């Protein structure tokens, strides 16, 4: 149990609202997860069903942790951070960061903060782009499958040589 904060009653923790992360399962359905509550996840066929069952999982997770005397993590937006942390880095990196900050005309603190922010923002952008590309790929695969069906192909060719074997007149109808 935390030493720096007071433990509240169970009702307080059960009324907290946590962000829910939803993933589509490659085998069908959806996986719902509450990242702040380690291991709190569930799977369902529809989004609505996943949202209902993750709520049951959340309550069970909190009740179990509370009854066992474990900490119940607060949702991300309720956590308090001082804005400070200690970091040990090699002297050569420190020197290079100081030089770069001077070239930019800012303090070392401002420079490192901007680098960290750009890195975190880049990760967020990459995640969003990966999700978009994944959806585009799924849509493209569906469109290819529909096009091949129009030409009487029952199963998607796996190699270019299989595509070349399709009747030329059917391919020309496009």
Beta strands, then each sheet from edge to edge (+ up, - down):
strand 1: 21-24
strand 2: 30-33
strand 3: 41-44
sheet 1: 1+ 2- 3+
end
